[in-house]
């Protein structure tokens, strides 16, 4: 279910800016590399996820959202890597929600965005399992950087902020 943004003027402004400003190719590639690093970091925390992906080694996933897209391939280690841009996608996932604000609202509400799925059923099923069962333990990662107590305090503050934003959005909807 797509949610409607309480700030439609922001959606329009973001659409206009995004259509006029295109980042340089090197910036896009660097952002994609960072996304792959983060995804692999999270996958490595769940050995069952990498085992499931290992069976699909060499498969290519294509992600689309608005004008943004990139391809990932499953590595022999059961992780992800950027695929060759000319590689044929075995599975294509297209996020149907156009509004970045609505996507953030859905994420805060714990709702997955609507996605059109085309291609390899086995890969889609495995990816669905991974998305449903793997969670990033941000507090654990923070504790390695800044210690347990500060990480716990920061995570608590972020949770309270998230709850406040959710209440604000719920108040604007109703």
C-alpha beads as a LAMMPS data file, in Angstrom:
LAMMPS data file: protein, C-alpha beads

174 atoms
173 bonds

1 atom types
1 bond types

-500.0 500.0 xlo xhi
-500.0 500.0 ylo yhi
-500.0 500.0 zlo zhi

Masses

1 110.0

Atoms # bond

1 1 1 0.000 0.000 0.000
2 1 1 1.470 3.308 -1.032
3 1 1 1.184 6.082 1.523
4 1 1 0.627 9.648 0.509
5 1 1 3.122 12.199 1.671
6 1 1 1.865 14.882 4.062
7 1 1 4.253 17.235 2.234
8 1 1 3.359 16.983 -1.460
9 1 1 5.233 20.205 -2.240
10 1 1 8.464 18.532 -1.070
11 1 1 7.808 15.569 -3.353
12 1 1 7.398 17.964 -6.285
13 1 1 10.575 19.874 -5.383
14 1 1 12.583 16.661 -5.028
15 1 1 11.229 15.412 -8.383
16 1 1 12.276 18.636 -10.121
17 1 1 15.746 18.698 -8.573
18 1 1 16.338 14.990 -9.280
19 1 1 15.302 15.337 -12.904
20 1 1 17.600 18.334 -13.476
21 1 1 20.637 17.263 -11.465
22 1 1 22.420 14.093 -12.461
23 1 1 25.376 13.071 -10.326
24 1 1 28.642 12.317 -12.102
25 1 1 29.234 8.665 -13.006
26 1 1 32.094 8.292 -10.515
27 1 1 29.829 9.442 -7.663
28 1 1 27.145 6.940 -8.661
29 1 1 29.694 4.112 -8.794
30 1 1 31.145 5.085 -5.424
31 1 1 27.667 5.193 -3.844
32 1 1 26.920 1.753 -5.297
33 1 1 30.193 0.381 -3.867
34 1 1 29.273 1.749 -0.432
35 1 1 25.836 0.129 -0.643
36 1 1 27.439 -3.225 -1.516
37 1 1 29.865 -2.910 1.424
38 1 1 27.004 -2.188 3.829
39 1 1 24.858 -5.051 2.461
40 1 1 27.753 -7.500 2.756
41 1 1 28.508 -6.317 6.299
42 1 1 24.919 -7.082 7.288
43 1 1 24.877 -10.417 5.402
44 1 1 28.062 -11.568 7.139
45 1 1 26.303 -11.256 10.495
46 1 1 23.857 -14.015 9.432
47 1 1 25.656 -17.165 8.189
48 1 1 22.390 -18.784 7.073
49 1 1 21.803 -15.901 4.657
50 1 1 25.197 -16.328 3.014
51 1 1 24.607 -20.097 2.797
52 1 1 21.306 -19.535 1.017
53 1 1 22.874 -17.041 -1.383
54 1 1 25.840 -19.353 -2.002
55 1 1 23.506 -21.737 -3.832
56 1 1 22.713 -18.908 -6.283
57 1 1 26.306 -17.954 -7.078
58 1 1 26.647 -16.011 -10.325
59 1 1 23.000 -14.876 -10.445
60 1 1 22.459 -11.198 -11.234
61 1 1 19.889 -8.908 -9.579
62 1 1 18.810 -5.575 -11.081
63 1 1 17.364 -2.902 -8.773
64 1 1 15.340 0.043 -10.095
65 1 1 13.952 3.085 -8.337
66 1 1 12.991 6.065 -10.455
67 1 1 16.045 6.874 -12.594
68 1 1 18.426 5.018 -10.244
69 1 1 19.435 1.448 -10.951
70 1 1 22.278 -0.979 -10.433
71 1 1 23.106 -4.644 -10.814
72 1 1 24.438 -6.988 -8.164
73 1 1 25.789 -10.491 -8.564
74 1 1 26.002 -13.267 -5.994
75 1 1 29.652 -14.136 -5.288
76 1 1 31.197 -17.559 -4.570
77 1 1 31.282 -16.517 -0.888
78 1 1 27.487 -15.997 -0.783
79 1 1 27.871 -12.227 -0.668
80 1 1 27.098 -9.504 -3.204
81 1 1 29.235 -7.577 -5.675
82 1 1 28.527 -5.020 -8.371
83 1 1 27.749 -6.886 -11.577
84 1 1 29.054 -5.973 -14.988
85 1 1 26.630 -3.364 -16.388
86 1 1 26.274 -5.474 -19.542
87 1 1 25.317 -8.622 -17.574
88 1 1 21.804 -9.970 -18.128
89 1 1 19.691 -9.761 -14.965
90 1 1 18.187 -12.988 -13.654
91 1 1 15.867 -11.021 -11.376
92 1 1 14.617 -7.441 -11.670
93 1 1 13.200 -5.591 -8.666
94 1 1 11.509 -2.258 -9.365
95 1 1 10.355 -0.105 -6.440
96 1 1 6.962 1.270 -7.454
97 1 1 6.744 4.117 -4.931
98 1 1 8.085 7.271 -6.588
99 1 1 8.144 9.558 -3.545
100 1 1 11.284 9.453 -1.395
101 1 1 9.295 10.881 1.505
102 1 1 6.665 8.135 1.223
103 1 1 9.469 5.539 1.157
104 1 1 10.914 6.945 4.378
105 1 1 7.449 6.980 5.954
106 1 1 6.917 3.343 4.987
107 1 1 10.325 2.386 6.370
108 1 1 9.565 4.135 9.669
109 1 1 6.256 2.258 9.831
110 1 1 8.061 -1.025 9.121
111 1 1 6.245 -1.461 5.814
112 1 1 8.060 -2.763 2.757
113 1 1 7.527 -0.689 -0.358
114 1 1 5.581 -2.140 -3.271
115 1 1 7.964 -3.828 -5.663
116 1 1 7.446 -5.325 -9.121
117 1 1 9.386 -8.585 -9.365
118 1 1 10.341 -10.136 -12.686
119 1 1 12.533 -13.148 -13.322
120 1 1 14.072 -16.059 -11.419
121 1 1 11.593 -17.384 -8.845
122 1 1 14.230 -19.189 -6.758
123 1 1 16.358 -16.059 -6.514
124 1 1 13.295 -13.992 -5.608
125 1 1 12.343 -16.487 -2.887
126 1 1 15.856 -16.511 -1.417
127 1 1 16.036 -12.728 -1.503
128 1 1 12.651 -12.516 0.238
129 1 1 13.941 -14.840 2.986
130 1 1 17.084 -12.736 3.404
131 1 1 15.099 -9.491 3.611
132 1 1 12.666 -11.026 6.102
133 1 1 15.271 -12.611 8.372
134 1 1 18.406 -10.475 8.337
135 1 1 18.594 -7.334 10.451
136 1 1 21.416 -4.868 10.918
137 1 1 22.427 -4.686 14.570
138 1 1 23.454 -1.047 14.440
139 1 1 23.833 -0.803 18.203
140 1 1 26.384 -3.653 18.179
141 1 1 28.386 -1.969 15.418
142 1 1 28.296 1.358 17.258
143 1 1 29.470 -0.301 20.473
144 1 1 32.649 -1.436 18.696
145 1 1 33.352 2.176 17.773
146 1 1 32.271 4.154 20.826
147 1 1 31.694 1.598 23.588
148 1 1 28.640 -0.186 24.953
149 1 1 27.102 2.539 27.132
150 1 1 27.322 5.391 24.580
151 1 1 26.075 3.075 21.812
152 1 1 23.097 2.020 23.929
153 1 1 22.288 5.649 24.771
154 1 1 22.583 6.725 21.127
155 1 1 20.440 3.814 19.926
156 1 1 17.810 4.698 22.539
157 1 1 17.794 8.315 21.358
158 1 1 17.391 7.193 17.733
159 1 1 14.479 4.894 18.719
160 1 1 12.752 7.746 20.577
161 1 1 13.296 10.051 17.592
162 1 1 11.829 7.409 15.258
163 1 1 8.790 7.015 17.513
164 1 1 8.331 10.799 17.581
165 1 1 8.471 11.011 13.781
166 1 1 5.980 8.118 13.516
167 1 1 3.569 9.885 15.915
168 1 1 3.951 13.130 13.955
169 1 1 3.213 11.379 10.653
170 1 1 0.262 9.502 12.167
171 1 1 -1.121 12.840 13.434
172 1 1 -0.780 14.413 9.992
173 1 1 -2.580 11.480 8.336
174 1 1 -5.495 11.322 10.706

Bonds

1 1 1 2
2 1 2 3
3 1 3 4
4 1 4 5
5 1 5 6
6 1 6 7
7 1 7 8
8 1 8 9
9 1 9 10
10 1 10 11
11 1 11 12
12 1 12 13
13 1 13 14
14 1 14 15
15 1 15 16
16 1 16 17
17 1 17 18
18 1 18 19
19 1 19 20
20 1 20 21
21 1 21 22
22 1 22 23
23 1 23 24
24 1 24 25
25 1 25 26
26 1 26 27
27 1 27 28
28 1 28 29
29 1 29 30
30 1 30 31
31 1 31 32
32 1 32 33
33 1 33 34
34 1 34 35
35 1 35 36
36 1 36 37
37 1 37 38
38 1 38 39
39 1 39 40
40 1 40 41
41 1 41 42
42 1 42 43
43 1 43 44
44 1 44 45
45 1 45 46
46 1 46 47
47 1 47 48
48 1 48 49
49 1 49 50
50 1 50 51
51 1 51 52
52 1 52 53
53 1 53 54
54 1 54 55
55 1 55 56
56 1 56 57
57 1 57 58
58 1 58 59
59 1 59 60
60 1 60 61
61 1 61 62
62 1 62 63
63 1 63 64
64 1 64 65
65 1 65 66
66 1 66 67
67 1 67 68
68 1 68 69
69 1 69 70
70 1 70 71
71 1 71 72
72 1 72 73
73 1 73 74
74 1 74 75
75 1 75 76
76 1 76 77
77 1 77 78
78 1 78 79
79 1 79 80
80 1 80 81
81 1 81 82
82 1 82 83
83 1 83 84
84 1 84 85
85 1 85 86
86 1 86 87
87 1 87 88
88 1 88 89
89 1 89 90
90 1 90 91
91 1 91 92
92 1 92 93
93 1 93 94
94 1 94 95
95 1 95 96
96 1 96 97
97 1 97 98
98 1 98 99
99 1 99 100
100 1 100 101
101 1 101 102
102 1 102 103
103 1 103 104
104 1 104 105
105 1 105 106
106 1 106 107
107 1 107 108
108 1 108 109
109 1 109 110
110 1 110 111
111 1 111 112
112 1 112 113
113 1 113 114
114 1 114 115
115 1 115 116
116 1 116 117
117 1 117 118
118 1 118 119
119 1 119 120
120 1 120 121
121 1 121 122
122 1 122 123
123 1 123 124
124 1 124 125
125 1 125 126
126 1 126 127
127 1 127 128
128 1 128 129
129 1 129 130
130 1 130 131
131 1 131 132
132 1 132 133
133 1 133 134
134 1 134 135
135 1 135 136
136 1 136 137
137 1 137 138
138 1 138 139
139 1 139 140
140 1 140 141
141 1 141 142
142 1 142 143
143 1 143 144
144 1 144 145
145 1 145 146
146 1 146 147
147 1 147 148
148 1 148 149
149 1 149 150
150 1 150 151
151 1 151 152
152 1 152 153
153 1 153 154
154 1 154 155
155 1 155 156
156 1 156 157
157 1 157 158
158 1 158 159
159 1 159 160
160 1 160 161
161 1 161 162
162 1 162 163
163 1 163 164
164 1 164 165
165 1 165 166
166 1 166 167
167 1 167 168
168 1 168 169
169 1 169 170
170 1 170 171
171 1 171 172
172 1 172 173
173 1 173 174
